[in-house]
Amino acid sequence: SVLLPVCLCATDLQPVCLRELRRSFFSRSRRRQSHSQRPLTVRVLRKSRLLHFGKTDRACECPYQAVLEVADSSDRAAVVLWNSLCLDWYRGVEPGTVLSIHSYRVKESYGSRSGSAREQDIEISLNSRNPSAELAVVPESAVLPQWNLPSVPFHFLSREELPSCPQGHTCDFIGLVTFAGRPERLRVRGQGEEQLKQYRWLQLEDGTGGQPVAVKLFATSQPEEQAGIHPLSVLVCTSVQLMKTSSVHYLTSTRYTQVYCTGQHQRRPYRRLPPVRRFIQWLKTVDEDAVARRAVIGGFFSFPPLAASMDQYLQERSGDPGLVSAAELQREAGRLLYRERRCFAIQGTVVSVTHSDCDNTVRDNTHTQYRQPASAFLCVILTVSDCVRV
C-alpha cells in the first residue's frame, strides 16, 4: 500500500476546464509560462515511466520527471511532475486516478516547442516551488456526475489480430507467460549521450493465433511488478507498440507502458472488457501442468531471428555495425558492459568448431522447475559468409 499525501485546498475560485485553459494560454500576445490559480479536476489516463535528466555538470537534488496524460470533459493534456514531486506522488497515482490540481504553471508543450507535434498544445507543469503545486486525490465515490470525466481507454488485441495491424500500432495485450528471458541491456544514444537500457524478452499465449506473442519489455518504473513475472503468470501490458520485420512481428514497451501481473488484476477497470473476459474463459480450459512442462525461463534467446540473406540483414540491422573484421570484432567485444548485448556480422572461413551441451534446468524463487532454452556453447574461430550473434 502507498500512503498518498493529501492537500486540502479550500478555494472559492471556479474550476477551469482544459479547453478553456488552452484557449486562454494561446490567446496571449506573448506565449510564455502562465501561473494559474483556478483549480483543475482531471482523470489520469496514462502514466509514463520515471525519466532521469541528471548530469554531472548540474547540481539537482532530485533530477526526475514523470508525465501524466490527463483528461476532463473538454480535452486532454499532459501534466509534468518535476523533481521531488515525483518522489511524493509517482507511486500513488495510477491510470484512473482523479486529481484536483492547484497552483500550477501552464507552458507550451515540449512537442510544440520542438516542432515534433502537429498542433500546438499546452502542458501543466507541477513543481515543489515557484509555485508550490498542490494536489489532492479525489475518491471515486466523491466524483460528481456533472464533471463527466472520461474513463481510461483500453484497446486490447488478440494474437490473431496483430498481423493485420500496421507497423507502430499501439495496443494493450493480455496473455499467459510461457517464457521469461534473462535481463539484458541495449546501448542507445539519446540527447548526445550513450545510455544502457535494460530489457527482457517474454512470450505470451492468449489462446488465439497458435504461436505465442514475443514482447520486448523495457523498464517501466515498476520493479516489484516486473520481478513477479515468471512462467504461468497472467500478464497485462498496456500501451505496447507493434514492431514488424520482414518475417516476424513482436510487441515492445513504450514510454507509457504499465504491466500488471497475477495478483494485481483485482479492481482494475479492464477486467470487465470483452477481450479480457474471453481470455479468462480460455484460461479456465488450460492444463497448467502441461504448460509448466514446456515453460522456459532464462537462458539465451535470439529474437527476432536472423535474416535469410546478408543483404537483408544489412538493411534491417537498425544501427548495429555492418561487416566487421576479426580485429574490429575483438575491439567491440572488449567494449561490452555488464549484460550488454550487440549483434555483429563477420565474413571469413571456418577453421574449427567445438560444441558442448549445457544443463537446461532451472528453478525460480517459487521452487518451480522450468526448462531453459535448449542452448549450447559454440566456439567458432572464423565463420563463413553469415551473421553471428555475440
N, C-alpha and C positions, 0 to 999 in steps of 0.2 A: 504494500500500500504506500501511497505517496501523500505526504501532508502538503496541501496547497496553501500558499499564502493568500489570504483573503483581504482585499482592500475595499472597505465600505466607503463609497464616495457619494456623499449626500450632495445633491445639486438640484437647483431649480431650473437649470437650462434644459431646453427641449433637445432630445436626441437628434442626431443628424444621420441621414442615410448616405451610403457610399456614392450614389449617383449625384446627389447634391454636393457632396464634398469634392468630387472630381470636377464638376462644372464650376464650382466656386474657385478652385485652385487654378484652372486653366483660363479663367476669365480675367485673372490679374494681369496688369500691364507688364510686370516682371515676374517670371516664373522662378521662384526661389522657395526655400523652406518656409512653411507656414505652420505656426503654432495654433492649434485649435483647442478650445476648452469644451466644446459641445461633445457629449459622450457618444460613443458608438456601441451598438449591440449587434454582434455578428456571430455566425456559426463557423467553426473551423472545418474546412472541407479536406484539406491535405496538410501534412506536416513534413518539412524537409529534414534530412539528417543534419547534424551539427557540422558547421563549417568552421575551420580554424584558419584565421588570417594573420597569425602572429609571425613576425620576422625578427631576426637577430638585431637589426638596427633600429627597432622600435620598442619602446617600453609601454607595455599594456598588461595590466594585471590579469585580465580575463579576455583574451582575444578570440571570442567565439561569436558566431552569428547563426540564427535559425530563421527560416521563412515559413510563415503560416499562410496558406491560401484560405481566405475567409469570404463570406458572402452574407448579404442580407436580402430583403425582398426586392431590392432595386438593382444590385450589381455585385460584382466580385472585385477583390483587390488583394494585394499582398501585405501582410503585416510582418515586419522585420524586427526580431528580438536581437538586441545588441548586448554584448559583454555580460555583466553579472545577472542581467535578467534571464539569460539562458540557464544559469545555474538554478535560479528560483522557480522557473516556470516550464522548462522544456519537458521534463519527465511527467509533469502533471497534466499537460494539455495534449489531448488526442483528437483525431478526426471525430467530429460530432459534438465536441465541447462548445458550449455557448459562453462567450466572453462579453463583459462590459468593460470598455476601454475609455480611459480618461487621460488627459494631459499627454498628448502625442504630437508628433510633427508630421506634416504632410509634405512629401517630396515627390519629384518626378521619378518614376520607376527607373531601375537600373537598365532595363531593356530599352526604354525610351531614350535615356541618356547615351547609351552605347550604340543606338541605331539598330539593335537586333530585333526590336519589336516592330510589328507592322503599324500599330496605332499607338498614340500617346496614352500613357497611363500613369497612375499615381501609386505610391506605396506609403504605408503607415509605419513610421519609424518610432520604435519604443526603446528608450534608454533609461538608465538609472538616475540620470541628472540632465539638466538643461533641455527640456524639463524632466522632472522625475515622473515617469509614467506610472499610472495606477490601473491595475487590472483586478477584475473580480470574476470568478466562475459563477454563472447563473445556473442553478439546478434545473434539470429538465422539468420538474414539477412547477417551477416558477416562470417558465417561458409562456408568454401570453400569446393567444391565437392571433391577435391582430398584428403581431410582429411579422408573421408569415415568413419565418426563416426557412430556407430550403433544407432538405435532408442531404446527407452525404451521398454523392453519386457513386455508383459502382457499375462496372462493365465487365462481368465475368464471361470468359470464353472457355470453351472446352478444347481438348486436344484436336478433335476432328475439325474444328472451326478455324484453327490457326493458319493452315496453308492458304486459305482464301483471303487472308488479311494482308495489307501492303506492308512493306518494309518500314520499320519505325512506328508501327501502330502501338498505342498504349492501351493496356487492358489490365484486368485482375484475373488471378488464377488460383484455383484450389485443387490440391492433389494429395495423394498418399506418397510419402517419401520412400523410395526403394533404393536410392543411392545417395550417400552424403560424402562428398570428397574432402580431402585434406585442405587446410588453408594454404593459399599461395598468394604471391604478390606480383603485381604488374607495374612496371616503370612507365609513368606517363609524364608528359610535360604540360605544366599549367602555369600561366602568368610568368613565363620566362624561367621557371624553376622546375627541376625534375622532382617528382613525388612517387612514392610507392603506395599503391592502393591494394588492400588485401581483399581477396575474394575466395569463393569455393564453388565447386560445381555440385549441383543437385540434380536428381532425376525424380520426376513426379508422375504418378499414374492417376487417371480420373475415370477409367472405365470406357473411354472412347478412343477411337483412332488407333488402337492396337499397341503402338510403341509409346514409351514414356516421353515426357517433355523434359528437355535439358534446361536448367536455369543457372545462369551465371550470377551468383548473388554476392554483391559487394557489401561493405559495411553500411548499416542502416541506423547507427547510433542506438541499437537495441542489443547490447551484449548478452543479456540474460536470455532473450528470445532466441538469438542465433545459437547460443550454447546448447539450447534444448532441442536443436534439430538433429534427428537421427532416424534411421530406418523405422518404418511403421508409424511415424508421426504424421498427423494431418496438418498440412501447412497451407496457409493463405498468404499470397503475395499480392499486394496492391500496387497499382501504377508501375507495372513492369512493361518493358518495351520489347517488341518482336524484332529479332535480327535474322536476316536471311542471307545465306551464301548460295553458291551455285547448286549445292547438293543437299543442304540441311537448313533447318531453322531452329532457333532457340530463343529463350527469354532472358533478358538481363535487367537488373535493377536500375532505377533512375534516382534522381535527387529526392523524389517524394515517395519512394517505395517504403512500405511498412510490412513487417511479417508478423504473423500470429500463428503460434504452434499449438499442439494439443494441450488442453487445459486453459487456453486463453480465448476460447471462442464464445464463452457464455456472455450474454447480453451484448454481443456485437451486432450492429444493425444489419449485417449481411446474412445472418442466419436464416431469415425467412425468405430470401430471394429464391426464385425457381431454380436457377442453376446450382445453387448450394444445396437445396433440398434434393435435387436429383442425384447429386454426388453422395449425399448421406444415404440415400436409398441404395445406391450401388455399393457403398462401403459396408452395409449390413450383409451383403452377399459374399464378401471377400473372406477367403480362408487365410487367417493371419499366420498360421503355421507354414503354409505353402509360401507366402510372401517372405517370411523370415528366412526360409531356407535359401531363397535366391537374392536376398537383400545384400547389399555391399556397402562397406564403409571404409573410407581412407584409400590409400594406395595411389598408384599413378593412373591418371585419367586424361587421355588426349582427346580434346574436342575443341572446335569442330575437326573432323577428320581431314587428313592431308588431301590436297587437290590431286586430281587424276594426272596432271601433267605439270612440268616445270613452268611453262608459260602461264598456266592458270594460277599456280602458286604465287608467282611473282606479281600477278595482278591483284591478288587478294591478300597480300601479306600485311596490310594495314600498319605501315610504319616499321615493321621488322626489317632488318637488313636483307639485301638480296644475297647473291652468291658471295661467300667469303672464302678466303684461303685458309689453310691449316694454321698459319701464324695468326691471322685475324681471329679465327675461332678460339685459339688459346688465349689471346688477349681479352676477348669479350667474355669468355668463361671466367677469367680472373676477376672481372668486374662484377660478377653476380653477387648479390647480397642474400641475406637470410630469407629463405622461402621464395626468392625471386625466380620467375620462370620466363624464358625467352625462347624464340624459335629461330633457328638458323638453317641455311641451305649450303651444303658444301659439295663440290664436284671433285671426284678422284677415282682411284682404282682400289678395289677391295684387296687387302693383303691377308688378313685373317679375321675370323670371327669366333668369339667364345660365348658360350651360352650356359647359364646356370639358373635353375628354378629357385624360387623363394617361397617360404611359408606364406600362405594366403588366408590365415585365420586370425581374427582379432576380436577382442571383447571390448565393449564400451563401458561407460561408468554405471550402466544398469546391469552389468554382467551378462548381457545378452550376446550370444556368439553370432558374428556375421562373417561373411567372406570378404576379403579384399579382392580387387580386380586381379584376374589371372595375369601376373606380370612376371617379368624376367629381367635379368641384368644382361645387356648386350655390350660387349667390348668390341668396337669397330675401329680399326686403325685408320682406314680410309674407306669412303663409301663410293659406290658407283654414282652416276648422274641421277641423284634422287635427293629428297628432302629428309632431314634427320631432325627429330625433336631432341633438344638438350635440356 
